[in-house]
Amino acid sequence: MIDPSSLVLATGVHPGLIATLKTFSPPGSRTLICTPSYNGFYGDLRASKTIAEDSMMTVVNGRYEIDFDDFERKAARCNAYLLCNPQNPTGNVWTEEELLRMGEICLKHKTVILADEIHCDFVMKGQTYTPFASLPDRDIVNNSLTFKAASKTFSLAAMKAAWFFSTNEDFLNRVKENHRADLTSLGMVANRAALTEGEDWFDQALEYIDGNQDFVASYINENIPLITHRKAEGTYLAWLDVSKVIDIVGAKETAAQRGRISTDPVTPEMVMQEWFGQNARVDLNAGSSYGTGGAGHMRMNIATSRKLLKIALDNIAEALDRLPRV
Ligand SMILES: Cc1ncc(COP(=O)(O)O)c(C=O)c1O
C-alpha cells in the first residue's frame, strides 16, 4: 500500500525522471539503460546531462532477457538505472525474480532505480505485473522511486499530469528540491474522472488491445515470413524484427551513403521507416532510436481499431511480397 502523502504530482513522467536524474546523477555521470529501451529516456539523459550506459538485452527463446553479468558490470559505474516495466518497446513484463535480481545488483552498487511503470495497466492475459515498490525486500524498494501516470491508460497525455513516489523519504525530499509541477485544472479534473469512473471502459479497452496483440502476432506469423515477431506480454506496442527486410532492400548501404552527406546520423532503421511509409503507407518507429539494442527492428503502435490494424498489416504484407525473392 502506497502512503498517499508520499505521492508527488508531476506534469509528466519525464519531468519527474529528469528531476530525479538531476538529483542523483551529476552531469557527465552514467545512467544504465537495458536496450532496446524507450527512446524518450535518451532525451531525459540529454536534459539531465548524463551519459547512457546501454546494457544490451539478448533474445532467449524469442523473449528479451537481461544479460545480468553485463548489467552488473555497467551498474557498478552508473549512478542511476532507468527501468521500464512493462517495457517499451519489447513489451516485456518483468517477473518478480527478474526485478529482485536487478534490485539486488543496483543496491549493491548504490545505483538508484527509477522505475517507470507508466504502461502498468497494459498487461496481457496470463502475465503478472509486479510493481517495483511491492518487492519483498525493504532495502531494495528503498533504493527506488516509481513513476506513473494515467496518460497511457486513458489517452490523457495532453492533460500533462503524472505522479511519483518512494518509500525512501530522504530520496523524495531531495528530488522535490529539483522538481516543480505546473498542473492545470483541466488536467486534474480529467485525471480524476478517468481514475474514479474509467475502470469499466478500460477493462473493455484492455480486452480489445489483448485481442489486437493476438491478431498482430498471428497475422505476422502466418502472412509475413520476412518479419519475426512474438506477442508482447504488455503495452500496446509490437516490436518487429525486420533484419531480413533490411538486407533485401539494402538499407544498410543506403544509410551509409546518406550518412556521408548528412550532418545527422542515418541508420538502416531510419531508411526502413521511410521505406515502409512510401511502400506500405504505414509509419513505424525506427528501432535505432531505442538504443544500441534496437538495430534491425521497428516499433508498431497497435492501439487502434482492428480494422485499421488489418489494413496496415495487409499493406506491409503486400509491400514485402513485391520484393525480389532472395
Ligand atoms: C515508458 C514511457 N515513459 C514515459 C512516457 C511519457 O510520459 P509523459 O508523457 O508522462 O512525460 C512514455 C510515452 O510514450 C513511455 O512510453
The ligand as a Tripos MOL2 file, in Angstrom:
@<TRIPOS>MOLECULE
LIG
   16    16     1     0     0
SMALL
NO_CHARGES

@<TRIPOS>ATOM
      1 C1          7.8990    4.2930  -20.8960 C.3       1 LIG1
      2 C2          7.3390    5.6720  -21.0750 C.ar      1 LIG1
      3 N1          7.5730    6.6200  -20.1440 N.ar      1 LIG1
      4 C3          7.0850    7.8700  -20.2610 C.ar      1 LIG1
      5 C4          6.3230    8.2400  -21.3550 C.ar      1 LIG1
      6 C5          5.7790    9.6390  -21.4680 C.3       1 LIG1
      7 O1          5.4580   10.1450  -20.2330 O.3       1 LIG1
      8 P1          4.8460   11.5970  -20.0030 P.3       1 LIG1
      9 O2          4.0250   11.9700  -21.1970 O.co2     1 LIG1
     10 O3          4.0220   11.4380  -18.7620 O.co2     1 LIG1
     11 O4          6.0030   12.5200  -19.7650 O.co2     1 LIG1
     12 C6          6.0650    7.2980  -22.3490 C.ar      1 LIG1
     13 C7          5.2870    7.6690  -23.5560 C.2       1 LIG1
     14 O5          5.4170    7.1070  -24.6040 O.2       1 LIG1
     15 C8          6.5710    5.9850  -22.1930 C.ar      1 LIG1
     16 O6          6.3210    5.0340  -23.1130 O.3       1 LIG1
@<TRIPOS>BOND
     1     1     2 1
     2     2     3 ar
     3     2    15 ar
     4     3     4 ar
     5     4     5 ar
     6     5     6 1
     7     5    12 ar
     8     6     7 1
     9     7     8 1
    10     8     9 2
    11     8    10 1
    12     8    11 1
    13    12    13 1
    14    12    15 ar
    15    13    14 2
    16    15    16 1
@<TRIPOS>SUBSTRUCTURE
     1 LIG1         1 GROUP 0 **** ****
